[in-house]
Amino acid sequence: MALLDRIKALIQATGPLSIPQYMELCLHDPREGYYASRPALGEKGDFITAPLVSQMFGEIIGAWLVETWRRMGSPDAFRLVELGPGDGTLMDDIQRTVRQTAGFIAAQEIWLVETSPPLADLQGKRLGDRPRWVRSVAEIPDGRPMLIVSNELLDCLPARQFVRTARGWSERGVGQNATGDLTFGLMVSLSADTFPAAAEGTVIEVSAAQEDLARTLAQRIFIDGGAALLIDYGRSEPGFGDTLQAISEHRKVSPLADPGQADLTVHADFPAVVHAAAAEGLAHLPILTQGAFLLKMGVLERAESLAAAHPEKFDALERQLNRLISPGEMGDLFKVVCLARPDLTPPGFEAP
């Protein structure tokens, strides 16, 4: 039975699904979930990530990792962890960059946290047997500092949606209409003061999954040391809005149209992530735009260096740089957060 039919049968048997329940089925159903069966990255796929836009992105992340390691006192053993490593491009570019620092290479132990078998396959083909693969952070042994990188993982973690109605707030869910098609509707009603005052029809999103990940990382960092760099599209201030979207072949499509055939995401709630990490004892570091972070870390100088070495690639490098840092491209939409203990300030996050 197709995933769409199984979802309809589940709704008929148990009632409407919450947005997190629906996203979990669409993305991770073992047979037909998007990440379980057909994730498609790159220009010819469904979406493109910053590491696939330009090698400069991964090189800057590599430089950030080396400098953070030095500020940690250059520990002689640590775990380099990537959450949701895509096709392995980011870690490959990181490794090409950090190999210039022999101490870092000797000290690192690479761990990849991946739940998608097809993507783990791609990572293995690109990176060989250097990494160790696990399905969750909990599977990584403790006792050593961790340097953690995550690019476009938070947006895959689901959020509940609540809609302001005339009588209060109601949770939004997925059910069926009179003709049997999937449709959005309202489920459980909440009191009017559950969330801040808002106009009727306003949507607010709450992602327990994003906050749980932040707490998990914070607890490990607080005890063992290290830092996490989280990059994703999302908000830097608390706010309202329906951000659930489905992407197929670089176009937005209906999230209800073809379950399992498109990537479903919500915006990262960075204020909630930072608050959850701070509650575990980590520092209150600023939320940066991707453009500001890359500029602080020297992406312009890297672009100039590449252009000088390869003049024939000047136009391509200019396009890549614009896509990474321009406010109209990834520059402002994507944000960068660092999780670290108060005794460590990684590069790019120093106080003004």
Secondary structure, DSSP 8 states (H G I E B T S, - for coil): --HHHHHHHHHHHH--EEHHHHHHHHHH-TTT-HHHH---BSTTSSB--HHHH-HHHHHHHHHHHHHHHHHTT--SSEEEEEES-TTSHHHHHHHHHHTT-HHHHHHEEEEEE---HHHHHHHHHHHTTSSEEESSGGGS--SS-EEEEEES-GGGS--EEEEEETTEEEEEEEEE-TTS-EEEEEEEEE-TTSS----TT-EEEE-HHHHHHHHHHHHHHHHH-EEEEEEEEEESS-------EEEETTEEE-TTTSTTSSEEE--EEHHHHHHHHHTTT------EEHHHHHHHTTHHHHHHHHHHH-GGGHHHHHHHHHHHH-TTTHHHHEEEEEEE-TT---TT----
